[in-house]
Amino acid sequence: MTLSNFLTDLDLNMEALLKILDYSSDEIFVLNKDKKIIYVNDACKKHYGLNKEDVIGKASMELADKGYWYPSIFPDVLERKEPITIKQTTILGAELLTSVVPILNDQKEVELIVTTARELQSYKMLKVNENDSKNSKEAEDPFGSSIITNNEKVKNVLKFAKKVAAANSTILILGESGTGKSLLAQYIHENGNRRTGPFLTINCAAIPAELMESELFGYTPGSFTNANRSGKKGILECANGGTVFLDEIGDMPLPLQAKILQVIQEKKFIPIGGNKEKSVDIRIIAATNKDLNKMVKSKMFREDLYYRLNVVDINMPPLRERQEDIVPLIYNFLYKFNRNHEMNKLISKDCLECLTHYLWPGNIRQLENLIEKLVIVSNDVISIDDLPEGIYYQGLAQIENTTPATLNEAVELAKKEMIRKSYKVNKSSRRVAKDLQISQTYAARLIREYCQDWSED
C-alpha cells in the first residue's frame, strides 16, 4: 500500500499529516540537495526561538553560522553520505541528540537530508562512539554572552553597539531596570579591541557609599582601621587593559562622581591613603535606568560627568516592545533552570500565550525570576494555572484586547477564553457543559484542545 492510499484510508491529506508532525516533541528538518531547508516542524520554535517561516528556504549553514546550533553536522553528512548522530547545543541552551540521515538517489548522490533532534532528558550525557569524537566535541559555552532576539529594534542596537565597540569612547547605556543593559555592556566589550582584557562590573546601587570608593580605587597599607595590611587593588587598577562597567551610575554619590570624571579624562587616580597617581588604560561603560538629564537639573548628578559619559548613548528597549523575543527567552530560561535544578519541566501552549501578552514591568529579569520559580514549584507541565494571579489576569486581558483579523479567529478566540475560564473555575467537563449550555462530549473535546491539564472525570 502506498503512503497516498494509506492517508486516504485514514482520511488524511497532506495538510493533516503536516499538522500531526507539528505535534511531535522531536524536531524534524528536511533539506534538499542544495542544503536549503524545505520543511521544519514547530519544535524549531522552542529550540531556536524561530518561527517556521523564518527557517524554511534558508541555507542550513546560514543559521549555523549565526550560532543557532553548535556544532554543525551537515558538512560531515555530505562527505560521508551515511547517517550520523551527535550532541548539539542550541542558541537557547537546549541540548539535543541530533540524528541526520542522507537520502541518496540512484547515482548515490545526496537528494534529501532528514534530521531529527530530541532533547536530552534530564540533561544526562550520552556516550558516543570514539569514531564520532570529532563530531561530538563540546564548547563550554559556544554562545558566550549572546543576546537572544528576533526584534528589529534590538538587532539595530546590536549593529550599532558592534560599530562603536571598535572605538574606545565612553558609552552610556539607557533603559529600564531588567532590560539587559549589563549583557549589552559585555557584548560591547567582547566585540571591541579590549576583548582579551578583563571586564569588571561595579553596581553603584548595591554597594554602600562608604565602601564604593575603596572598591573602585583601592587603598594603600594602613589607610584606615581594619584595612588589609598589604593594601588592596581597586577595580580600576585590576581592569587595566580592559573595561569597567559602572552599572546604575545614577546612584553613585556626588563626591565619587568627581573622582570618576578625573579617571575618564586623565586615565589617572590616587588610591585611598596614597599620594602618588596611578595610570590605567581602561574603557568606561556606564548604565542607568534614571533620567540623568533631570538629575543634572536638580543638582543630583554632575553635569560635566554626564556629558563625559554621554559621548555615545544606546537605549535598550523594554520587553513589552519585544514581544517576539518573549517565547525564545522563556525557553532559554527553561533550559537553564531545568539544568540547574536537575528537572525536565515542559510548558503549555496556553501558558506561553499568556506570558507573551503580559506587559512585563520588570522586563527580562522579572521573566527570568518567574521561570525559575515555575520550574521549582510546578508539576511536569507548567500550566496557565501555575502563573501568579496578576500575570494570569493581565495576560488574558491583553489577549482579549487583541483584535482578530477574521471572523473565524474572533469565534475561535471567544470559544477558547470561555472554555478556559469555565474550566479554571469548574474543573469538570460535566460542570463546564452545564455552565456553557453545551453537551458534555463537546465540552470534553474543547477542554482537551484548550486546557493542557485536563483529565477524564
N, C-alpha and C positions, 0 to 999 in steps of 0.2 A: 504494500500500500504506500503511495506517495504521501509526502507531507501535505500536499494540497488536498488530497482525498481525506486524509486524517482530520485536517482542520474543518473540512466540510462536514464530516460525520459529527464533529463536536460543535458544529455551528459556530466556528471561529473564523474570522477573517484576519488579515494581516494586522489591521489596527488593533484588534483584540489581543493578538499574540504579543505585539509590542507593549501593550498595556500590562500584560502579565509579566513580561520581562522587567518592567519598571518596579514591580513589587519584589523583585529579587534583592536580598540583602547583599549579594555579591555584586561587585562592579563588573560590567560587561562592555568591552570595547571591541569594535571591528574596524580594521584598517584595510585599505585597498593596496594594490601593488606599488602605488606612489607614496605610501606611508601617510596618506591622508585619512583622517577619522571619518568613517561613513555611518557609524552607529555608536551610540553610548546610551546606557540606561540612567535612571535617576540617581543611582548611587554616586555618580560623579559629584553631585551637589554636596553631599556630606563628606566626601574625601578631599575635594579640591575647592569647594565653595563656588563652583561654576555651574551655570545652567547649561542644558544640552545645546541650546543654540549658540553658546559661547565656545563650544567644543567641536561640534560637527563641521567638517570642512577644513579644520585646521590640521597642519602637519604635526605629527606627534613630537618631533624634535623641537618644534617651536614652543610647545608647552613645557617640555623637559628643560629647555634652555632657560625658561623663565622661572624654573625652580618649583613647578607644581608637584613633581615627584623626583625621587633620587634613590638609587642610580637609574639611568635609562637602560632599558632591556632590549630595545628593538634592533640596534646595530648587530648585536650578537645573534639574534634570531635570523636576520637576513643572511648573515655569514654562514651560520651552521645549518640552517634550514631544518631544524629539529626543535621539538618542544623544550622550553626552558622554564624553570621555576626559581624565583629569587625572592628576597625580602626587600621591600621598598618602604620609604618614609615619605609621606605627603607633606605639602606646604602647611596643612592644618595640624600636622602632628600625628596623623593616623599611621599605624604600622600595618602593612599589608603583605600577605603572601600572594604573590602575583605569578600566574602561570600564562605562558604565551605559546600558542600553537599555530605554526605556519601551515596554511593550506596550499598545496602545490598543484600545478596543472600537469598536463601530460608531458611537458618538456622539463619537468622538475624545477620549474620556476615558481617563486612565491606569488600566489594570486591574491590571497587574503591572509590577514593575521587576526586571530581571535584571542583576545586577552580577557582573563577573568581574575579578579582580585578579591580576596577575603581578609577582613580584619583579623589580626592575631588575637584570639580570645585570651583575656586576662594578661595580654602583652607578654606571654611566655616566649622565650627564644626557641626557635626551631633549629634542629640540626640539619646541616646541608652537606651534600657530598663534597669531598675535597676538590673534585674536578671543577666544581662551580664556585670555588672560593673567591675568584676574582669578581664574579658577579654579585656575590653576597656581601662584599665589603661594606662597612658602615662608616659613616662620618659621625662624630659625636654630636654635632649639631650642624647639619649641612645648610641650614637656612639662616643661621645666626640670628640677628635682630630684625629679620624681615618683617615688614609691616603688611598685614593682610588687608587687601582692599580690592573691590571691584568698582569703587566710586570714582567718578571723573575728577571731582574736586581734590580728593586725596592723591590721585595719580598725578595731578598737576603740582600739588605740594611737593611730592617726592621728586618730580622732574626738576623743580626749582631748587629744592634742597640739594640735590646732587650737583647742580650747576654751581651753587655758592660754596659747596663743600671744598672745592678746589682752591678757593682763596683762604686767607687767614683772618678775614673780617669777623668782628664780634657779631653774634646773631642773637636776636630776641625772639623767642617762640611764644606766641599768644594763644590762648584758648581756655575753655572751661576746664574745671578740675576733672581728671579722669579721661581726657581725650587722647592721651598717648604722647604728650609733649616730651617726656623723658626718652621714649623709644625713638622719636624723631631726632632728638639730640644725638643719640648713639648712632643712628643711621647716618647723620651728617659726619660724625667722627670717622666712621668706618669707610666712608666714601671720599675722605679728604687725604691730604698728604701726611697727616699725622696718625694714620690708621695703625701704624706699628707701635705708637706710643700709648701711654696709659689714658684711660678715660675715667675720671673720678668725679663723683657727684656729692654735693652737699645740699641738703634740704633746709633752706633758710627758715621754714615754718616749723620744723620738727626739733631743732636744736636750740636750747636756751641761749639768750643773747650773751651771757657771761662765758659760755663755752664755745660759741661760734668763732670768736676771734682766734683762740688757740687752735681750733680745728683747722682754720684756714691758713694762718700764718706760722703756727708752731711757736715754740718758746725755747729760750736758752736755759742752761742748767741754773737752778736756784732762782728762777724768775719769781716764784711765788710759793707760798706754803703748800706742801704736798706735791710740788712739781717733781717730775721724774728727774733723778739726779743727773742723767746724761742729756736732758733736754728732749725735745720732740720735734720732728719734722712735720710741717703742716701740709695740707692737701696741695697748696700751690707749688711747694717745692717737690713733693712726690710726683706731681703731674708734669714735671719738666719734660718737654718734647711732645706733650700730648694735649689733652683737652680737659678743661674744668667746666663742669655743668653746674650752674647755680640755679637750682630748682626753687620756685616760689620766691624769686628775688624781691618781690614786693613786700615781703615780711622781714627783710634784712634791716637791722637797726641803723638809724641815720649815721652814728659815728663810724660804723664799719663801711658804710657806703663810700665815705671819703677815701678810705684806705684801698678799697677795691678799685675806685676810679684811678688812683695812682698806679696800681698794678696794670690796668688796661692801657694807660697812657705811656708808662715808662718801662713796664715789664720788670719792675723792681719793688721790693718790700723789705721791711725790717721786722724780724720775729719779735715776739713779746720778750721784753727784758734785754734785747740786743741793742747794739749801737752801730752795727755795720749792715749796709744794704746787701741784699742777695738778689741776683738777677735770675729770671726764669724765662723760658721760651714756651709759652702756653697760649692756647686759644681759649677764649671765654665764650660759652654759650649760656644764655640765661633764659628762664621761662617764668611766666606768671599767669594766673587767672584773674588778676586785678587790672583795673584801668589805671595804668601808671600816669597817663596824661592828667587825669583828675587828681591823682595823688600829688603830682608836681604842683598843681594849682593850690592845693590845700597844704603845701609845705610838708607833706609826709614822705616825699621821695625827692632826692636831689635832681634838679633839672639838668645839671651838667652830666651826671651819671646816666640819666635817661637817654640823652642824645648820644652818648658814647656807646650805650648798649644797643640802641635802635639804629645801628648802621644798616643792618638787614633785618627785616621783620617777617616772620612767617606765621600764619594763622592756621591752627588745626581745627577743622570743622567738628561740631558736636555730633554724637552718634545719631541723633534724631534726623540729621541731614545726610546720613549714610545708610539708609535702610537696607540697601543691597549688601551691606557688609555684616549685618546682624547674624544671619544664618552661618556664614563662614566662621565668624568669631565664636558663635555658640559651639560649633563642632570643634574648633581649636581648643577651647577651654574644656570641653567634654573629654577629648582625648587626653589632655593634660592631667585632669583631676582623676580620671579613671586610672591612669598610670600611677599617679601619686598615692592614691588610696587603695590600689590593687583591686579595682572593681571593673565592671563591664556594663555600665548603665547605658541604656538607649533613651531616645527622646521621641515623644509622639508628634505627629504632624500638627495636631491642634495646638499643642504647646508651642511648637515652633512658630506657628502663625500668630499666636497671641503675643509672643515675645517680639516678633518682628514689628508689630504695630504699636508696642509700648514706646513712650517717648524718651525714656532713659535720662532723667535729670542728672544722674551720677555718671553717665557716659560709660565708657568701656570698663572702667574699674568696678562700677556697680554691676554690670553684666557678669564680669569675671567672678565677683564675690557670690552672686546669686547661683551661678552654675556650680561652684564648689559646694555650696550648701545643698543644692538639689541632688548632687551626686552622693552626698553623705546620707541624706535623710529619706530619699525616695525609694520606691520599690524598683524592680528590674527595669521598668519603663517609666521615665519621668513624664507624668501626665499634666494636663492643664490644671487638675485639681491640686497639684503639689505647689502651685505658684502662690505667693503671698497675695492676699485679697486686693491690695492696692494695684499691683501689677495686673492681676487677673481682670479686674473690672475696667481699668483704664485701657488695657489691650483690647478687650471686647468692644468697648465704646469706640475706639479708633477704627476697628474693623467695620462696625455698623455705620460709621460716618463715611466709609469708602463708597463712592458712587459706582455701582455696577455698570459695565459697558453695554450689556444686553439684558433683555427681559429674562432670558434663561438664567443668567448669572444672578439677577436680583432674586428670582424664585429660589435658586439653589442656596444663596446666602441666607435668605429668610428661613428656609427649611432647616439648614444647619444650626442656626442660632436657636431656633425654637426647640429642636431636639436636644441640643447641648444643655441649654438652660433647664429644660424639664428633667433631663436625666440627672443633672447635677443635684437637683432637689429630691427627686423621687427614687432614683437608684433601682428602678424596676421597669421592665418593658410593659408589664401589665398596668402599672400606675401611670407611665408615660402615655400609653394608649388611651387611658381614661381621661388624662389631663388634656390631651390634644384632640380627643374625639376621633381617633383612628383605630384600625384593627391592631390587635397585639402582634400579629405576624408582621405587619408593615412597620410597626414601631420597633420591633426587634431588628428588622433589616436595617432601618435607619440608624439605630443605636450602634450596630456593628460597623456601619460605614463611617459614622461621625464621632464615636466615643471609643477611644483606644482601650479603656479599662473595662469594657463591657464583658459580662459573663452571663451564662444562662441562669434564669431564675425560675 
